[in-house]
């Protein structure tokens, strides 16, 4: 990101220099898909693609913000927040939750830009939310509590925007540190950070197909998981082990579709726990096998892949330098993620791009990502 260009854009729109620049990253989930809203375990990392805001506080309660990427403006007042539609709702929602929790907020002028592909399952929305929270902390002068801000951001997306997302995206964007992946218990919000093993690249494979989360089958899957948890007599599917699942489903009949959804969550939680151990042990081969098993479960049991995702994962797995690949994000389009030997990442990128184009007729967007720092104030 060219900070000078961002500052110049702010000066063009507001005829002054910005006082602060804040940044919040997107994330890629390495493994643990749809487990977050089942109180389970996830293993994401913040990526080196982010949302940036240049801003200055105002003396009133007005927010004026310009999206440079969308070439659109939004103006609203913190004292009279009303729901609407569009990108500014993520910022309004964060403001609403902060004020509802007793934070006293000042208005600000801001310009915003980012390089996270929207709709790709890399959490551009969580990045906007955490950038907004960082902006309010900077202009209103309250202490930054990363995990607490993640909770407010999630609540904003759940209750203001209307997407029943779990906590993973916001926590990854808030608390990660450079060079590390995040192991998160989505029930307790306890987390640990582990360094990404040396010699591997995390390669994000954008299928160029998109899904709308609010209108997708996401909420349906969530309801099916809740139905399964009720059937098992537990608070959430996180409380069902693999052996418990096999025993109980053998003894009693559960709706076939609900059973498949539950089987994915139960086995995926087990895969995340093992993947974290393999990450710390540096066993990249086994980690890749877990990636592959995760995708197969998402395809067959949770049924949230699409043709493009399945083609992309197949293209990746065929490369000798690839340890494993899986879809990432909510599904129904978006991205896959591959674990690749670092020295062959360039060759991998070219081969996958060529083969994917031949088989799907689509152009892939491929990003070799490094684990980055969570939401922060940018030093200038």
N, C-alpha and C positions, 0 to 999 in steps of 0.2 A: 504494500500500500504506500503510495506517495503522499506523505503527510502534508507536504507543501501544497500539493494540488487541493487537498481537502481544506486546508486553511484558506487557500485562495478562493475556493468556492464559497466558504462561509463569508469571507470579506465581500464578495460580489453580491451576495443576497442580503447581508445585514450591515454592510458598510462599517465593519469593525473587525478586530481580530478576535478569534475565539479564546476563551479563558481555559477551556479544557478540551482534551480529546480522550474519548473512551473507546474501548474495543471489547467485543465479546465474540468468542469463536463458535463456529458450528461444531458438530461432532460426528464421528462415525462409530457405530456400535460394532465392536469386533465380534461379540457373541452374546446371546441373551435377548432374543426377540420376542416381544409381547409378554415377557415375564414381569416387566416393571409394574404394571397395574394389577398383577397377581401377587404382589408383595414379595416378589422373587429377587433374583440376582442378575446383575448385568455387568458387562465388561466393555465400556466405551472408552474412547479417548477424544479429547478436544483436538481439532485439526487446525492446520495453519491456513485456514480460510475463515473469514470473520466478517462482522459488521462493525463499522466505525462511525462514531458521531463526533463532530466538532461542535462545541456549544458554549454559550455564555448565559449566566443567570439573568433573569429579569427582576424588576422590582414589583411585579404583579403576579397574578395567578395564571397568566396566559402561556400556552405552549405553542410556539410556531416552529414547524419543522418541515424541511424540504428533503424529499427523497431524490437524490441525484440520479439513481438508477431508473426510477420510474418517471422522472421528470414531473413530479406531483408534489403539491403542498398540502399540509394539514394544519389547521388552527383550531384549538379548543381551549376551554377554560377549566382549570382544576376544580373550581367551585361549582361547576355545572356540567359534570360529565354525563353524556348520553351515548348509548350504544348506536353504532352505525355499521358500515361495512368497509372492508379494505384494510390496508397495511397499518394504518394508524391505530386500529383497535387493539393491537398488541401493546402499544405504548399507553393508551388510555387504560387498558385493563391493569397494567402494572401500577399506574398512578392511583387507580381506584383502590387496589388492594393495600398499597402502602398507606394511603390516607385512612382507610378503614381500620388499619392496625395502629393508628395514632401518630404516624409520621407527619410532620408539618413540611409541606413541599412548596418550593418556589417554582415559578414559571421559568422557562428558558427558551432561547432561540437556538436552533440546531440545523445542521445539514447532516444527512446520513447516506452512507454508501456501503457496499459490501461485495464480496466475490464468492459467496456461497450460492451454488445453483439452487434456485427456488423450486420446491416440489420434488427434489431429488432424494428426500429422506435423510438429509444431512443437517436438519434442524436449524434452518434459517430463522424460523419463528422464535425458537428459544434464544438464539443469538440476539435478535431484536429486543426481546424481553429483558435479557440480562444487560444489554447495552443501555436500555432505558433505565433499569434499576441503578446501574453505575452512574448514569447521568444525573439521576435524582440525588444520589448520595453525594456527588461532587458539588452540585449547585445548592443543595439544601443543607449540607454540612453534617449528615449523620454518619456514624461509623459503618464500615462495610463488613457485613457478616455474610459470607458467601453462601453457606448452606441455607440460612434464613431467607436470603434473597431468592434463592432457587425455589423455595416453597411458595413465596409470593408470586413468582413468575408462573409456576405451574397452576396456581389457583386462578390467576388471570386468564390463562388459556382455557382452563376447565369452565369457569363460570362466566367470564366476560365474552370470550371468543366462541365458546361452545364446543371445544374439542376435548374429549375425555382422555387426554394424554396422561401417562404416568410421570414420575419425577425424574427419570433418567436424563432426558435431554437438558433440562435446566441445571441439574447437578453437574453434568459434564461441562457445560458452558461456564459454570460458576467456579468450581473448586479444583479443576485439573491443574497440574504443573507441567512445565515443559519436559519432554522426554519420557513421560510416564503415562501409563494407562490407569484407569479408575476401576477398582472393584467395589461395587456398591450394593449394599443390602437395602432394597427399596422399601422394606418395612421399617427398619430402625433408622435408616439414613446413615448408619455407620459405614465408613468407607476406608479403603486402604489404597495406596498408590504404589504401583510396581513399575520399574523401568522396562521399557520395551527392549527385548533382547537385541543384541548387536547382530548385524549381518542380514537383517530382514527389512523389507519395505512393505508398508501398508499401502496398497494400491486400490483406489476407489474407481469403480467402473460404472459410469453413468450410462444407462440404457437409452437415454433420450426419450423415455416414455414417462408420463406423469400421472399422478393421481391426486384427487382432492380429498384431504383427510376428513373434512367435516361431512362430506356427502358419501364417503366410502363405506365399505363393510366393516370398518374399524369398530364402530360402536356395537355392531352385531356380534363380532368376535368377543368383545368384552362381556356382553350379556351372556353369551354361551359359557364363558369361563365362570361367571358368577353362578350360573345354573349348576355347573359341574361341582363347584365348591360346596354349594348347598346340598347336593346329592351325596357328596363325601362326608358331609357333616363337619366341615372345617371353615375357618374364617376366610381363607384364600387357598388357591391351589399350591402355593408355596409350602403348605403344611402336609402335602401328600408326597411321600417318597416313591421311588420307582417300584420297590417291592410291594408297598401298600397298594399302589395303583393296580398292579398285576393281580394281586390277591382279591381285592374287592370287585374288580370288573369281571373276574372269572366267576365269582359267587353270585353276583347280581347283575341285572340287565340295566344298562344305561343307553339312552338314545345314541345311535351310532355316530351322528355328526358331533354331538356334545362330547362323546368319548374320544373322538379323534382330536378335538380341540384340547381337551384335558391332557391327553397323552403327549402332545407337543410341549405343553407348559411343564409338565412333570419331568420329562426327559431333558428339556432345555435347561432347566434349573440345574440338573445334575451335570450337564455339559459345561455350564459356566463355572461351577465349583471346581471341576477338573481342569478347565482351561486356565483358571487363575494359578493353580498349582504348576501347570506346565509352563506358564509364562514365567513364573519365578524360577523354575528349574532350567529354563532355557531349552525345553524339549519342543522344538519347532515342528518336528514331524508329527508328533501326537496332536499338537495344537491345530495343525492343518486338517488332520482327520476329524477333529471335533467341528471345525468349520464346515466340512463337507456333510457331516451327519446333521448339523443344524439346518442347512439349506434343504436337505431331503425331507426333513420333518416339516419345515415351513411349506414346502411344496405339496406334500402328500397328506399331512394331518391338519395343518392350520389353513392350508389352501389360500395363501396370500401372495404367491408368486404370479407372474404372467409369462407369456411365451418369451418376451424379450429378456426377462431376468433369467429364465432357464437356459436360453441360448448363451447369454453372456457368461453364466457360471460354467457351462460346458466348455466354452472357448478358453476360459481361464484355466480350468483343470487340465486341459490337454497339453498345456505348456509344461515342459520338464522343470522349469524354474519355479513353478507354483506348488506350494505345500498344500493349499486348500482354498476354497472360495465359497461364498454364500451371499444370498441377498441380505441387505441391511436396511433398517428402517421399517416402517409399517407395512411395506409391500405394495402390491398392485401396480408396480412400476417403480421408477426411481433407480437406485444404485445397488450394485453388488460390491463386496469387498474381498480382496485377495491378499494372501500372505505369500510374499515373493522373495526369492533370494536377491539381496540388494544389488549384487554386481550384474544381474541380468534384468534389472527392472526396465531399462530402456528397450531391450529386445522384446521383453514380455509385452510392453505397451504397444509396440508396433504390430506384433503378431496377433494379439487379441483384437486390436482395432481393425485389422484387415479381415480376419476371419468373421468377426461379428458383422461387418458391413456386408460380406458375401452372403451370410446366412439370414440376416434379418432385414437387409435393405436400409438399415439405420446407421447413422454416424454415432460412434461412442465418444463420450467425454471421459478422458482418463486422467486421474490426478494422483500423483505420488505424494502422499501426505506424511508429515512428521507430527508427533504429538506436541501440542502447544499449550501455552499457559491459558488459564481461565480468564474471565472478565477482569479487565484492569484499566487503570488510568495510564495513558501513554505518556512516557517521559519525552520531552522535546528538547 
